[in-house]
């Protein structure tokens, strides 16, 4: 029964969400975004000979004139958001004043030709994650009113709370099993600290950390699954023979 939950949320719900994003067309839309130069989801991409983009780590400043990148050829880095280049950069949220100056990727700042320094710029950028899903629900349910995005807000809130509770319990039991009851309290303190860290770090960094840590725990789990496979088969047969759902 424990296998049913990840099947529903990972296969069924994620597939439905992906289809919704594709069907509403928001995957190809751009949204007004504050381009935070010293963090967030900023990256630098360069167009390749075949037209594809690749990540680069520029050490020199990038020249911008009238909001446009001066160099757009192979190996020329472009300011990107969610790994997609931002076509035009502005200095104000209303996008009325185009930026002209240089972007310093190392310092995480921009300097206009007038000497004004900026830690963030503005532009039309692609979205991902929950904001992209919110846009999809908002557009898909627009004939019924402008409230579709609230479905995602509520769903993410409930998902976050339930995930925090369940993962806290999983870790609590593992710490108790491996190191005894004395390890439970330090684990809970560490768990709360990681929640704070996850709330302030950029989403890309959090996903990268999560991928690395999950890759580490996969190996002992795979070994255990192999060793316990006969026991799993035995318990599965016993479960269906007892037919507990009929009680």
N, C-alpha and C positions, 0 to 999 in steps of 0.2 A: 504493500500500500504506500510505503514511503517513496517508491519510484513514480507514483502517479503525479505527485505535486510538481517535480521538475519537468515532467512530460507536458503537463498542462501549461505552465507558465513559460517554458522555454520553446516548446514546439508549437503549441496551439496559439497562445496569445502573441508570441513574437512573430509568428507567421502572419497572423491577422493584422498586426501593427504594420509590418513591412508591406503587405498588400495595400493597406489603407494609404500609406505614404506614397506608394507608386500610383495608385488609382486617382488620387486627388492632385497629383502633379507637383506637390510642394517640394519634393526632393530636388527639383531643378530651380527652385525659386531662390531669390536673394532677399534678405531682410536688413533693415537699418540696424547696424551693430556698432557698438563702441569697440574699437580695435585697441585692446590694451597691449602696449608695446613691451611691457616688462613681465608678461605672464599670460594667463588665460589660455586661449587656444591658438595663439599666434604661432606661425611657422613661416618658413621661407622656402619657396618652390621655384624651380627653374625649368623652363620648357626644354624638352629634348628634341633631337633631330626628327624623331618619329611623331612628334606632337604631344607625347605624354609628358607628365610632370614628375619631377623627382625632388625629394627633400635635399636641401643644401644648408650648410652652416656658414653663412657669410661672415667675414671678419672686417670687411670694409663697409663704408656707408653706402646707402642706396639713394640715388638721386630721384626726386619726384618733382615734376613740373606740371602745374595746373591739374594736380591730382593724379596724373598718369605717371607710370614708371618710364624713365628715360630708356633703360635697357630692357628689352624683352626677348632677346635672342638666347641661343643655347648658353647655359651656364650663368645667365644673368638672373640673380635672385629677385623674387618679387614678394612683397608683403602678402601673406596669405592667412586666411582664417579657416579653421577646420580643413587645412591642407588644400584649400582652393584659393588662388590669387584673387585679391580684391582689386577690381578694375579701377575705381577712382577713390581717392582719399580726401576727406574734408577735415577741417579743424573744428567745426561746430556740429552739434547734434542735428540741427535742422538741415544740414547739408547745403548751405548757401555760400560757403566760402571754401574754395578749393585750396588744398595744401600745396605749397611750393617750398621745397627745401630738401633736407636729407634725413634719412632714417638710419639710426645707429643700432644695428642688431645686438652688438655687444653690450652697450650701455642701456638698451631697452628704452630709448627715447628718440624724439624727433626734434629737429631744429629748423625753423623756418628761415627764409632768406632775410626776414626782418629781425632775426635774432631771438624770436620767441621760442621757448622750449615747451615741448609737449610730452606727456607720458602716455597719452592715448590719442588716437585719431578716430574718425568716423567714416563709415562707408557701407555699401550694400554687400553683405556677405552671406554665404550659405549657412544653414543651421544643421544641427545634428542632435541626437538624443531626445530628451523630453521636449525641448522647445520645438523641434521639428514635428514631433508627434502632436503637440498642441496645435500647431498650424494646420496639420492634416485634419484633425477632428473639427477644428473651427471652420475650415472650408467645407468639409464633407457634410456638416450639419447646418451650414449657413441658411438653407431654405427654412429651417425651423427656428432660426434666431441666432444671435451671437453669444452662444454659451457652450459650444462644444469643447473649448479648451479647458473648461472647469472639470470635465470628466478626467482629463489627464492629471490635473492638479490633485484631485481627490485620490485617484488611483496611485499616483506616485507617493503621496503621503501615507496611505495605508500600506503600500508595499514596503516603504522605508521602515515604518514602525514594526511591521510583522517580521521583516528580515532582521532588524536589530535585536528583537526579542529572541528569535529562533537561533541566530548565530551566537548570541550571548550564552544561551543555554548549551549549545553544542560545545563551545569552548570551555564552559564551566565544567561540564562532565569529563571532557578530555583532560583538562588540567587536574581534576580530582583523581582520575584513573591513573595518570602518569606520575604525578608528584605528590598526591595525597591532598587532604583537606586544606593544608596550610597554603597551597598554591592557588586556591580559589579567589581569595581577596586580591592578591597582586594581579591576577588575570583580569578581574573586574575593573581594577584601576587602569590597567593598560588598554582594556576595551573602550573605556570612556575617552581616554586620551586619543585613541585612533579615530574615534568619531569626530572629535574636534579637528584633528588634522585633515580628515576627509572633507570637512566643511569649508576649509580655508584654502586648500591647495587646488590648482587647476584640475579640471576633470580629466584631461589627457594624462597627467601625472598619476592620478589615482587609478585610472584604468591600467596603466603600465605596471604600477606596483601590484595591483590585484592579479594581473596576468602572471607576473613572476612568482608571487607567493602561491597562487593556485597550482602553477606548474610544479612547484616543489612538493606540495602535498599530494599531487596525483600519483607519484611513484610509490609511496608506501601503500596508498589505497589500491593501486593496481596489483601489487604483490599480494595484499591481503585478499583481494577478490579472487585471485587465482587459487590461493590456498584454501579459501572457504567456499569455493564453487560447489563442491559436493554437498556441503551443509545447506547452502542456499537452495539447491534442488530438492533436498529432503524436506526443508521447511515449507517450500512452495507447494509441494505435493500434499503435505499435511494440511496446509491452509485450505486448499480447494476441496480436500476430502471432508473436512469438517463443515464447510459451507456456512461460515459464521454470519454471512449477510442475510441468511434466512431466519435468524433468530429474532 
